[in-house]
Amino acid sequence: MAPPVVVESLSARETEVLRQAARMLSTEEIAAELYVSANTVKTHLKSIYRKLGVTRRSDAVHRAQDLGLL
């Protein structure tokens, strides 16, 4: 069975967080790159997981690649 399609599109900031995650950066490294707190990055990641229907960072990156978001 195919995975569900994205219900909501990712915001520009969520897409940027996902791009940084795809570079295998830690939450703290992503926060430093984007000039936000680690908690803000975690909030964006949770939203990304929900929108992509995944539970892990690596799954989110693979799903986004499959959908042509990265």
N, C-alpha and C positions, 0 to 999 in steps of 0.2 A: 504494500500500500504506500502511495506517495505521501510525503510529509505535507502537512497543511500549508497553504500559502500564507504569506504575511497578511495579517488582518489590518494592521496599521503600518503606514510607511515610517521609516526611521527619520527622526529629525536630523538636521545638519550636524548638530553636536553629537548625537548618538552615532552617526556614521563616522565622524572623526574619532570617537572613542573606539569604535570597532576597528578602524584602520590601524590605530595604535596597538590594539590588542592583537591584531594579526601580525604585528612585528614582534610578538612575544614579549612585549614590555609588561612589567609588573604594574599593579594598580598605582603604586606610588610613582613609578616612572611616567605613567600616562598622566597622572595629576600634574607632575612637574612640567611635562611637555605642553599641557593645555592651560597651565596657570589656574588650576582649580584644586579643591581639596580631594583627598583620597575618597572621602565619603561621597562627594559629588560623582566621582567616577563610578563608585559602587552603585549609586542610584541609577546612573545611565546604563550600566551593565545589566542591572535587574530588568529595566525597561526593555532593553535589547533582547534579553532572553525571552521575556514574555511575548514580545512582538514576533520573534522568530520561532517560538515554540520549542525552545531548547532549555537545558539546565546547566550547561557548562560553557566556558569561554571558547574552548576548542570547537565545540559543536556549533556555536554561534558563528565563528569564523568560517567553518566549512559550509554551513547553511547559507551564509551571505554570499560566499563564492558561487555556490550552486545557483543562487537566484540572480547573480550578476550585480550584486550590490557592492562588491569589492573588486 
